[in-house]
């Protein structure tokens, strides 16, 4: 049974440099990942109908922390640090990479992954790695081809077809949809997928972690 969630009620909970600073690993989390310029913040703001829930930066790659937003009790959206970073020191890149990897590999409440890619430049090496990793650990993925308003209809469809063909070879539970924050394209598909993931049985804390 899938419940419809009110994403407009989503609120910011906290930012954490790594998983050790996150709340107890319970409930359900859906993470948003993507290259630094893929439009993650804009997608989160459009989804929740809030202009500044996730801060959009003129300088891609400034999201250095894992940001948590609560849709309702036990259901959280997670904005992960962008990959394919802007010009930042090598040490910072390594730090972000480690935080990202740890979260994806060790967070039990993670039940779905939304990977955002600019429709004009999809499936770069890091995007492919992210999707392949998720498939390897049986994590369902929704790929959003963002900024779809930047292409004419024919070019959009061609890109969508190409990416869908690519993910067929990868296997796993991977869906691909076009998305535009500006035109609200794909927003219903995103909400429906999130509703499905959030309606799964929740992770409940065991006695030890609850103490």
C-alpha positions as CSV (number, residue, x, y, z in Angstrom):
1,X,0.0,0.0,0.0
2,X,1.5,3.3,-1.1
3,X,0.9,6.4,0.9
4,X,0.9,10.0,-0.5
5,X,3.2,12.2,1.4
6,X,3.0,16.0,1.8
7,X,6.4,17.1,0.6
8,X,5.5,20.8,1.1
9,X,5.8,20.1,4.9
10,X,9.5,19.0,4.5
11,X,11.8,20.9,6.9
12,X,15.6,21.0,7.4
13,X,16.8,18.9,10.3
14,X,20.6,19.1,10.3
15,X,23.9,19.1,8.4
16,X,26.6,16.5,9.2
17,X,30.2,16.2,8.0
18,X,30.0,12.4,8.1
19,X,27.7,9.5,9.2
20,X,29.0,9.6,12.8
21,X,27.2,12.9,13.2
22,X,23.8,11.7,11.8
23,X,20.8,10.8,13.9
24,X,20.1,7.2,14.8
25,X,19.9,4.9,11.8
26,X,16.2,4.3,11.8
27,X,13.2,5.1,9.6
28,X,13.6,5.5,5.8
29,X,16.0,7.8,3.9
30,X,16.1,8.6,0.2
31,X,19.3,10.2,-0.9
32,X,19.8,12.7,-3.7
33,X,23.2,12.5,-5.4
34,X,24.7,14.1,-8.5
35,X,27.5,16.1,-10.0
36,X,28.0,19.5,-8.5
37,X,26.1,21.3,-11.3
38,X,23.3,18.7,-11.8
39,X,20.6,20.8,-10.1
40,X,20.1,18.9,-6.9
41,X,19.2,21.9,-4.8
42,X,16.7,23.1,-7.4
43,X,15.1,19.7,-7.6
44,X,14.6,19.5,-3.8
45,X,13.2,23.0,-3.7
46,X,10.8,22.2,-6.6
47,X,9.7,18.9,-5.0
48,X,8.9,20.6,-1.7
49,X,7.6,23.8,-3.2
50,X,10.0,25.8,-1.1
51,X,12.3,28.4,-2.6
52,X,15.2,28.0,-0.3
53,X,14.9,24.7,1.5
54,X,18.1,23.5,-0.2
55,X,20.4,26.4,-0.9
56,X,21.3,26.8,-4.5
57,X,24.8,28.2,-5.0
58,X,26.2,30.1,-8.0
59,X,29.4,28.1,-7.4
60,X,28.8,24.4,-7.9
61,X,30.4,22.1,-5.3
62,X,29.7,24.1,-2.2
63,X,27.5,21.5,-0.6
64,X,30.2,20.0,1.6
65,X,27.9,18.4,4.2
66,X,25.3,15.7,4.3
67,X,22.1,17.6,4.7
68,X,19.0,16.0,6.2
69,X,15.4,17.1,5.6
70,X,12.4,15.5,7.3
71,X,9.2,14.9,5.3
72,X,7.4,13.5,8.3
73,X,8.4,11.4,11.3
74,X,10.7,8.6,10.2
75,X,10.9,9.7,6.5
76,X,13.9,11.8,5.4
77,X,15.4,13.2,2.3
78,X,19.2,13.4,2.2
79,X,21.1,15.9,0.1
80,X,24.6,14.4,-0.4
81,X,27.7,16.3,-1.3
82,X,28.0,16.9,-5.0
83,X,30.6,14.9,-6.9
84,X,32.8,16.0,-9.8
85,X,33.6,18.9,-7.7
86,X,34.3,22.5,-8.5
87,X,37.8,23.8,-8.0
88,X,38.4,23.0,-4.4
89,X,41.5,21.8,-2.6
90,X,42.4,18.1,-3.1
91,X,42.1,17.4,0.7
92,X,38.5,18.7,0.7
93,X,37.6,16.5,-2.3
94,X,38.9,13.4,-0.5
95,X,37.0,14.3,2.7
96,X,33.7,14.7,0.7
97,X,34.3,11.5,-1.2
98,X,34.8,9.6,2.1
99,X,31.7,11.0,3.7
100,X,29.7,10.2,0.5
101,X,31.0,6.7,0.3
102,X,30.5,5.9,4.0
103,X,26.9,7.1,3.9
104,X,26.0,5.1,0.8
105,X,27.6,1.9,2.1
106,X,26.8,1.9,5.8
107,X,23.4,3.6,6.2
108,X,20.8,0.9,6.8
109,X,17.8,3.3,6.5
110,X,18.8,4.2,2.9
111,X,16.1,2.8,0.8
112,X,16.3,4.7,-2.5
113,X,18.7,6.8,-4.5
114,X,17.8,9.7,-6.8
115,X,20.7,10.4,-9.2
116,X,20.5,13.7,-11.0
117,X,22.3,14.3,-14.3
118,X,22.3,17.3,-16.6
119,X,20.4,15.9,-19.7
120,X,22.9,17.5,-22.0
121,X,25.9,15.6,-20.4
122,X,24.5,12.4,-18.8
123,X,26.3,9.3,-17.6
124,X,29.7,10.7,-17.0
125,X,32.2,8.3,-15.3
126,X,31.2,9.2,-11.8
127,X,27.5,8.9,-12.6
128,X,28.0,5.4,-14.0
129,X,30.0,4.4,-10.9
130,X,27.2,5.7,-8.7
131,X,24.5,3.8,-10.6
132,X,26.6,0.6,-10.9
133,X,27.4,0.7,-7.1
134,X,23.6,1.0,-6.3
135,X,22.7,-1.9,-8.5
136,X,25.5,-4.0,-6.9
137,X,24.0,-3.5,-3.4
138,X,20.4,-3.9,-4.7
139,X,19.4,-0.3,-4.0
140,X,16.7,1.0,-6.3
141,X,17.6,4.1,-8.4
142,X,15.6,6.9,-10.1
143,X,17.8,8.8,-12.6
144,X,16.5,12.3,-13.2
145,X,17.8,14.0,-16.4
146,X,17.6,17.6,-15.2
147,X,17.5,20.9,-17.1
148,X,15.3,19.2,-19.7
149,X,13.9,22.6,-20.7
150,X,17.4,23.4,-22.2
151,X,16.8,20.9,-25.1
152,X,14.2,20.8,-27.8
153,X,11.7,17.9,-27.6
154,X,13.4,15.6,-30.1
155,X,16.8,16.0,-28.5
156,X,15.3,15.4,-25.0
157,X,13.7,12.1,-26.2
158,X,16.9,11.0,-27.8
159,X,18.9,11.5,-24.6
160,X,16.2,9.7,-22.6
161,X,16.3,6.7,-24.9
162,X,20.1,6.6,-24.8
163,X,20.3,6.6,-21.0
164,X,17.5,4.0,-20.7
165,X,19.4,1.8,-23.1
166,X,22.5,2.2,-21.0
167,X,20.8,1.3,-17.7
168,X,19.2,-1.8,-19.3
169,X,22.7,-3.2,-19.7
170,X,23.5,-2.4,-16.0
171,X,20.4,-4.3,-14.8
172,X,18.9,-3.7,-11.3
173,X,15.9,-1.5,-10.3
174,X,16.8,1.7,-12.2
175,X,14.2,4.1,-13.7
176,X,15.0,7.1,-15.9
177,X,12.9,10.2,-16.3
178,X,13.2,13.7,-17.7
179,X,13.1,16.5,-15.2
180,X,13.0,20.3,-15.2
181,X,12.7,22.4,-12.1
182,X,11.8,25.4,-14.2
183,X,8.9,23.7,-16.1
184,X,7.9,21.3,-13.2
185,X,8.5,18.4,-15.7
186,X,8.9,15.0,-14.1
187,X,7.9,16.3,-10.6
188,X,4.9,13.9,-10.4
189,X,7.1,10.9,-11.3
190,X,9.5,11.9,-8.6
191,X,6.8,12.2,-6.0
192,X,5.3,8.9,-7.0
193,X,8.7,7.1,-6.6
194,X,9.4,8.7,-3.3
195,X,5.9,7.8,-2.0
196,X,6.6,4.2,-3.0
197,X,10.0,4.1,-1.2
198,X,8.7,5.8,1.9
199,X,5.8,3.4,2.1
200,X,8.2,0.4,2.7
201,X,8.5,-1.1,6.2
202,X,10.7,1.1,8.3
203,X,14.0,0.3,10.0
204,X,13.3,0.0,13.7
205,X,16.0,0.5,16.3
206,X,17.2,-2.5,18.2
207,X,17.6,-2.4,22.0
208,X,21.3,-1.6,21.9
209,X,21.1,1.4,19.5
210,X,18.1,2.8,21.2
211,X,19.9,3.1,24.5
